[in-house]
Amino acid sequence: MSSSKKTPAKNPSADYGAKDIQVLEGLDPVRKRPGMYIGSTGLAGLHHLIWEVVDNAVDEAMAGFCDRVGITLLDDGGCRVDDNGRGIPVDPYPSGPHKGKSAAEVVLTVLHAGGKFGGEGYKVSGGLHGVGVSVVNALSTKVLLEIDRGGERYTMEFADGGKLKQKLVNTGKTPARGRKTGTSVTFYPDPTIFASEGVEFVARTVMERLQTMAFLNKGLEVVFEDQRPSREQQVTFQYKGGIVDFVKHLNQSKESLFNKVAAFEDEDEDEGMQLDIAMQWNTGYYEGIHGYANGISTTEGGMHVEGFKTALTSVLNKYAREKNLLKEKDDNLLGEDIREGITAIIAVKLREPQFEGQTKAKLGNVPMRSFVQKSTNKYLAEWLEENPTEANKVVKKAVAAAQARLAAKNARNAVRRKTALSGAGMPDKLKDCSSGKPEESELFIVEGDSAGGTAVDARDPRTQAILPIRGKILNVERARLDKMLKNNEIQALITAIGGGVGDEFDVTKARYHKIIALADADVDGSHIRTLLLTFFYRQMRPMVEAGYIYIAQPPLYSTEVGKEKVYLKDDAAKAAFLEEKPNHKKEFQRLKGLGEMDWEELKSTTMDSMTRTLLQVTVEEAAIADEVVSVLMGDDVDSRKKFITTNARDVRNLDF
């Protein structure tokens, strides 16, 4: 008898050595991990390519060498960005491993290469890391570069993710007409990189960002042109008033408290700091303070915004006391009272900005706080003295806000007392999940008891909770918090989510990390989703910023292919299906509502994490988001109609 011994499986890590170390050269790291450089490979990342190139052109404008930037969406799918700045340097690189290569080639092919790391190239810039245009090159199938400099025109071409196809060549004299100096970058995004959502640019997304850049750079001409078939348009943004015009624009769909805009500029030459501040109050109930540093939107605020808020509270209280606008027994007005209804832009420039926070969108330079605070103390006090009528209106509104705050506090306490007396504390109609881990728990907000019952049957009870709401919740854009807290549906939302509401909201106490709006795929469903999103943006904004808010994508149509049932999200999906299957003979059934679907259908199409599609709601530009919410949910009907008709063709993603 013989015996055999089974050879143990080889440990894959046993022979781990130098041969297993992979070194990514040149632009390979970008193609390997694109999300590290542009955030995502979805639509946000696709548009980030444009921002990287445009930022370079705007840096030329901030340096005083450029007064026109053009952005063109080409009919062949490419994008061209051109400016009349100094033009990328074309002389040979002087030393090191890139010696002899043209400076333009180095900028396009080497990460962290640029004129923004010291020296005299740029004293202030938005592009900080020198990775912008090289990243665009890495993630494109083709890049064409055209430089006008020193009376000569130079061209260069790259292909297949940044590979040099044509070295820099001098093609002759700069044309007699047109710009004398400048740079044009034409790029074609790589569809294999952006496979999830495609490489079709959204005109509205581009125009909103460009308009903001024009506001922040007084007098800069920004020309947008769309050459794509059936979408041809050309729009020029140029604002001689700069951020004063920005404030007026943001308030155009609101009722202003007065016509004047308080504005001032200041500079600290020794420290290399500049500020530009504009503000105006409206009759609404939400503050809109938007900070920018070197043209970068600081959606999480930072030192410049802190300095402004501190000074604003101090100056207004001092003025109100000196003018006897507060009663002796009254406490000082709180900052939130004074900021109710304010629209303000805090735009600063500095040499070496330091960004912090989860999204690197918070300015951390401490000297900027005291600089902004000192300047606001001085110039806002002067403005109030010079404009007593407007100043009195601001104080009067703040006093009314303070009274409403006390009423809201009482309403909160009433809700808390009611919750405490009701036993478990959760709304009766909430069908909660059994998991106690917020990171894996989901809350579906479903319109109607019928659909709610179907969703309960379709859910995973361990991780998915269901909260039915009745009809359309209160439009919170037009109501103060004390009124909201009297609304039963809003009370249920606040209690179920668990993080509080308004200024007291604490995202770390949220009981779910996915809040999913589940409404019918029709007009009424869209209205319900919009009301919910307005509530979350205005009263639980940290949830939106953390990426916790989602929209379910229930299908609008179903049909049969063979014996298999196929679901289609909307009319566009139906059209694409028919284009792919022109001989399809089976009828399409329009699903009128979630309540008409059986639980198996709802689970497989909309709720099962393995088969569903969710749309995440994000906030990229706070000022733009503020404007969109105000236009869609405010009282100005004409602005709302104009917004909808202008942007109807581009509605394929939701990006607050």
C-alpha positions, 0 to 999 in steps of 0.5 A: 500500500502506498500513500500520497501527500496532497501538495498545499496550495501555493501562497500567492504572496510567498514569492512577492519581490521586486518583479511584482513592483509596477512603476507607472511612467509618464501619464500612465497613473492618470489612465490607471486611476482617473478618479484620483485626478478628476473625481469620477469617470461620470459626467462630473469627471467629463466636464472636469476636463473642461474646467482644467483647461479653462482654469489655465486660461482664467489664470492668465486673466487673473495675471492681467494678460488675457481678456477673452476666453472661448469655449467651443463644443465641436460638432465632432464631439471635441472641445476647444478652449482658446485664450488671448493670453501670453501663450504656453512657452515654446522654448526648450526646457533648460535642464534635467530629464526633460532637457531639450524638449519644448516647454509646451511638450513638458506641460502637456506630458508631465504631471506637476509641471507648470508655472504655478510653483513659484517664480514670476509666472503666476502670483495668483492662480486657480490651478495649483497642482500643475496636473490640469492640462496633462491630465486632460491629455492623458484621458483623451484620444486626441489633443491639438495644441495651437500657440501664438507667441512672439509673432509666430504660430506653433502647433503640436498633436497628441493621440491615444492617451497623451502619446506625442504624435507631432512634435512642436512645429513652427507653422509660420507667422501669426495671422494678421487678424485675430489674437496676437498671442494666446493658446488653443487646446482642442481635446477629445475625451476617451470614451473607454475612460468615460464609458459609464455615462458617455462623452457628450457634454451638457451645455447647461453645465458648461454655461453655468460654470463659465458664467460664474467665472465671468462674474468673478473676473470683472470685465473678462469676456467669456464666449461659449459656442455649441456647434453640435447639430440641433444645439447650435448657440453662442452666448457671451458672458461679460460683467463690468460690475463683477460680483455686484452683478453676480449678487443681482443675478442670484437675487433676480428670482427673489424679492430684494429688500432694497435695490442697492448692493453693498460692495467693497474691495481691499488689498494687503500688498505685503501679505499678497491678499485681495478681497472683493465682497458684495451683498444684498438682502432679499425677503426670503428665509435662507442665507446664500453666502458663497465663498471663492478663493482664486476663482475656486468655489469653496463650498465648505467655506473657510477662513474668508467666510468665517471672517466675514460672518464674524464681522457682519454680526458685530457691525450690525449689532453695533449699528442697531444699538447705536441707532436705538433700533433694538429695545433695551431688554433685547439680546444681541441679534444672532448671526443667523438672524442677520444672515436670513435672506442675505446673498453675498459673494466673498471672493479672495485672492492669495498667493498660496491657498491651502484647502481643507475639508472632505472635498478640499473646498474649504480655505484654511489660510488663517491670516485671511480670516483677520484680513476679511474681518478687519476690512468688513468691520471698516467698510460695512460700517461705513456703508450702513452709515451712508445708507440708513434706509437700507440699514434699518430694513436689514435690522428690522428683518433680522429682528423678525428673524429672531422672533421666528427663531424663538417660535421655531425653537418652541415648535422644535420643543413641542415636536420633541415633547410629542415624540417623547410622549409617543413611546418609541419615538419613530413615526408610526408609518415608518417601516424601519430596517433591523440594521443599526449601522447607518452606512448600510441602511437605506430610507426609501421615501415613497409617495402614497400608502399603496406604493408604500405597501408594495415597497415594504414587500419588495424591500430587504428588511435588514437594510431598507426602511420605508417611509410613506408620505401623503401627497406633496410636502410643504414647499420649504422655499417659501416657509420659515422653520416654525411653519415647517415643523407644523407639517406632519410629513416634514415632522415624520421625515425629520424624526425618521432621519434623526439628525435634527433640522436647520442650523441644528442638523448634525449629519453624523447622527443621521440614521441612514446613509442613503435617503432615496426618493421613490416617486412615480416616473411622471409629472406629479412624481417629479414635483414630489422629488423636487419638493423633497430635494428642496427640503434636503438642500435647505434644511439638511444640506450636509446630507446632500454634501455628503452624497447621502441623497439619491433618486430612485429610477423606476421604469416608465415602460415595459414590453416583452422580448421573447418571453422576457419582460424588459423595463425602460426608464423613460421616453429616451430609453424607449426611443433608444430601444426602438432604434436598436430593435426597429422590428419590435412588434410587442406593445409598450405598457406605460406604468402609471404608478408604483402602486400598479407594479407588483412587489417582484417588479418593484424589487427587480427594477428599482429597489434591489441593490444588485439590479437597480439604478440610483441617481446621486444628488450632488452640490458642485457649485453652491451658488448655482445650486442656490439659484436653481432652487430659488428659480424652481421653487420661488415665486417668480413664474417667468424665471421658472418658465425661462429656466425650464425651456432653456434647459429642457434638452439637457435634462439627463442628469441631476446635479444640484 
